[in-house]
Amino acid sequence: MRRFARTLTTVALVAAVITGTAGWASGDAQEAVTGAPAGTEAWRAAGLPDPERTSPAEIARFFAGLGPVRQRELARTHPTVVGNLDGVPPALRYEANGRAAQGRFAGAEVLALDPRGRGQVALVYGDLARAERVAVIVPGSDTDTGHVQKLADMAQSLRRATGGRTAVVAWAGYTTPVGVGLDAATGRLAEAGADRLTRFVDGLAAVRPAGAAEPSVFCHSYGSVVCGLAAHGLKAKDLVVFGSPGMRAGNVAELGTTARVWAAKDPTDWIDRIPNVELAGLGHGADPTDPAFGARRIPAEDAAGHGGYFAAGTSSLRTFAAIAEGDVR
């Protein structure tokens, strides 16, 4: 009887997650892109450091020991590796990715451009090599190289709100769910994304200017699931989630992070209709804006909908900017 009741609860949860919000569409199952960058076989054959066995800090030291001519030669002969290898100097990655990008991402430097699957990209607004403050924005579902504008708009809005002082990275560096189906209701893609996010932020640390702060990481919707799973290994000073379905943790302590954890949810966000449970691998757990979770609450009463947190003039954007700038304690 108990097993039957559990089965009924699971079925109800699946139905609630997939169809509980008006306008949701069933998503197609995605295969997560993981592992070393495209072109790694030729890179390894040339006797160069194995991208899967070499840490970003070790990659940074390897490139620091090369002269400018050799660095640029590697960028020309192995562009898909150099352009996506965490720990490589940003300017060299921009150069390696420039030809493949073909001007598709106007106004941004392209720090990563992985053509596999639906495509992954990391766009930089500001001078990453010199900025004392860096913010990374991690998006939710339906984000890839062909659907990156909303994420880019968030990044540019945050940079403007900091007066241009903070370098902002729009990181679409993992395979996101498409639509809202089982991929969005489970942590499978988020687990793969968490590993990629952790290595990416390690790469930022490896090339960070002396005296620069650890980044603030802003995580939207399903991106907050990625950030929750990455939190214990993420080198960040702040972890900010908004429009979150949960972080796969019952409270801040369970995240295992030393970062300050912040949470925002506006009263018109449809994410509030999603059950904050986790059962049989479905759902993402507690609401990070619940006082019992222990996150610092960000005002968001004047934001609108699921994507309005970076709108000009909103309390959420002002607070995001203050966090990125290190102006709040």
N, C-alpha and C positions, 0 to 999 in steps of 0.2 A: 504493500500500500504506500509506504514511504517512497519507494522507488518510482511508483506511478505518479505520485504528487510532484516529485522532482522533475519528472519528464514533462508534465503539464506546465510547470513553472518555466522550464527551459523553452518550450514551444511558445509560451506567452511572451517571453523575453525576446525571442527571435522576431516575432510578429511586431512587437513594440518598437524594436530597434529599426527594423526595415521599413515599416509602414506607419509608424506612430506620428509622423509629421507630414502635414499636407504638402503635396508637391514633390516629395522625395521620389526618386527613381531607382529602380534596382540597378546595382553596379555589376560590371563584368569582373570576374576574378583576374587578378594581376599576378604576374611572376616577378618577384623582387629582383632587381639588378643588384648584384653584390660582387665582391672580389676586386681584383686588380683592374686597372684601366685597359681599354682596348689598345692593342699594340704592344702589350707587355711581353709577348713571346719574343719578338725581335729585340726588345730592350734587354731582356735577360740574355739572349744569345750574344749580345755585344759585351757581356760581362759587367753590366751595370747593376746597381743595388736592386734586389728583388722588392717590388712594391708591397708584397704581402708579408714579407719577413723583416722589413726595415721600418722602424718607427719614423714619424714625421721629424722628430728631433735629429735622428741620424741622417735622414734625407737632407735636412737643412745644413748639417755639418759637411756632408758630401759636396753639396753645391757651393758652400762657402770656400771649400778648398780648390775649386776650379777657377780658372781665369775667365774673363768675360767672353772671349772668343769661343772657348770650349762650351760654356754655358749656352750660348746662342746656337752653336752647332747642334747641341742636343735638342734644343727647342725646334730646330728646323727638321732634323732627321727623325725625331720621335715626338711629334706634336701632341698626339693624343695621350701619351704618358706624361710628359712634362706639364701639359696643361691641366691635368687632373691629379697630380701627385702632391699630396699634402706635405708641406715642408719646403717646397720649391719657392724661391723668392717671388712675390706677387707680380712684379714687372715681367719676369720671364714667363709666368703662366699667362699673363695677358697677351704677350707676344705669340705664344704657342697657340692660343685659342682664337686669335684675331682673324686668321684666314678662314677657319671653319665657320666662325660666327657670321661673316659676310654682312656686317652692319645690321643684323637682325635685332640687336638689343641696344638701340640708340640711347646715348647718354650714360651708359654704364660700361665699366670694365668687366670683362668676362674672366672670372677666376677659375671656373670649371665649366666644361662643356662635354658631357658624356653622351654619345649618340646612341647608345644601346637602349633597347626597349622603346618607351615613349620619349626618351631623352631627359637628361637632367642638366641643370645649369646653376651656377652661383654668380650673381651679379653684384658688383661693388659700386657703391655711390660714395665718393670721397677718397681721400688718400690713405689707403690701408697701411701703407708702409711707414707713415709718419703720425697718424692719428693717435692721440693719447686715450681716446675712448672709441670702442667698437661695439656695435650692436649686430646681432644675427637674428633674422626673422625666419622661422620655420613654418611653412604653410600646411594646410590640410588637404583634403581631397581635391582631385581634378586639377592638379598642378603639374606641369611638365614643360618642355621647351616650347610647345605650341600654345600653352595656356599659362603664361607667366605674368601677364599684365597686372592682374589684381595684386599679386605679390610685389611686383615692381612699384606699383602705386603706394603700397604700404611703406616700402623702404624709403621712397622719396619723400613721403609725408613726414616720416620720423626724422629724416635728415633735416628737412626744413624747420621742423619744430625745435631742433637743437641748435638752430642758427648756423647750420653747416659745420659745426664743430665735431660731430660724431660721424665716423665712417660707418656706413650701414651695408650689411651684406644680405641680399635676398637669396636665401639658400634653398633652392629646389633640388636638393641633392639626394633624394630617395624616391623610391617608387611609391606614389600615393594611390589611395583607392580611387576608383572611377565610380562616380555616383555614390549612392548609399545602399550597400548590400552587405554581404557577410564580411567582405574585406574591411569595411568601415566599422563593423561591429566586433571585430577580433583584433588581436595584437600582432598578427603574423607579419604584416608589412611594417608595423611600427618597430618590431624587434630588429628587422634588417636595417631600418632607417636609423635606429639608435646607434648601432655600430658605426654607420657612416658619419653620423653627426659627431660622435665622440672623436673619431679620427680627424674630421675636418677642423674641429675646434683645437685639437692638439696641434694641427698644422698651423693655425693662427698663432698659437703660443710660441711655436718654434721660430717664427719670423717676426714676432712682436717687437717693436722698438723698446729700448731700455726705458724703464719707468712707466710704460703704458699699463693700464689696468686690464684685468681679465674682462672678457666681453660680457655684455648683458644679452641673454638669449630670450627672444620673444616667440611664443609658440601658440599658433592659432588652431582651434578646432582639433582635427585628428593629429595635427602637429604637436599638440600638448601630450598626446599619448606617446609619441616618439620621445619627447623631452622627459617625460616621466620615467620611461625605461632607461634613458641615457643618463639620468640625473646623477647617479652614484659615481660615474666616471667623467662627468663633464666639468671642464675647467672654466667655470663661469662665476662671476660675482653676483649675478642676479638671474633668476629663472622666472619668467613672466608668462602666465598662461591666460588666454582669453577666449571666450566662446568654447570652453573645454567640455568634452563629454566625460572627462575623468583622466587620471594619470596612472592608472593601474597601481594605485597605492591608497591605503586607508587614511593616511595623514602625512604631514610633512616629514616626520621622523622616518617613516618607511621609505622615503625617497633616497635616504642615505647621502644627502648632499650638504655641503657647507655653504652653498649659495643661499641668498635670501630668496624666498619663494613668494611670488605675488600672484593674485588672481583677479580677473574682472569678468563680469557677465552683465549685460544690459537687460532690462526688463522685457524687451521685445525680441530677444534672441530666441529662435526656435529650438536651440540646443537645450533649453530649459525643459522641454517636453520629453527629453530622452531619459529613461530610467537610469539612475546612478547606482547600478548594481554590476556585479561581475560574477557570472555563474557558468560553469562548463565552458570556459573560454570566451564567452560572449559578454559584451558590455565592458566598461572601462573603470568601474569602481566609483568611489566617492566624488562628490562635487567639490572641486578645489575652492569654490567661493563659500562653502559651508563653514561657519566659524569653527566647527569641530575639527576641520581639516588642518587648521593652523596656519594657513597662508595669510599674508598681508593683503587686505582687500583694497582694490583700486576702484575709485568712483567711476561709474559708467552709466549713470542714469540718463545722460543726454546723448548717448550713442544710440544708433538705430539699427536693429536687425543683427544678423550674424556677421556682417562684414563692415560694420560702421565704426569700429573702435579707433581707426586712424583718421577719422573725418576731422577737418580743420575746426578748431574751436571747441572740441569736446574735452571734457574732464579727463577721459581716458588717455587721449593723445598728450595732453599736458603732463600727466603723470608718467606716461611712458618716456617722454623726453627727459623729465627730471631724473628718472631712474637711469637712463642711458648716460646722462651727464654726471651722475654721481651726486646729485643735489638733494637726495632724500636719504634719511637714515632710519 
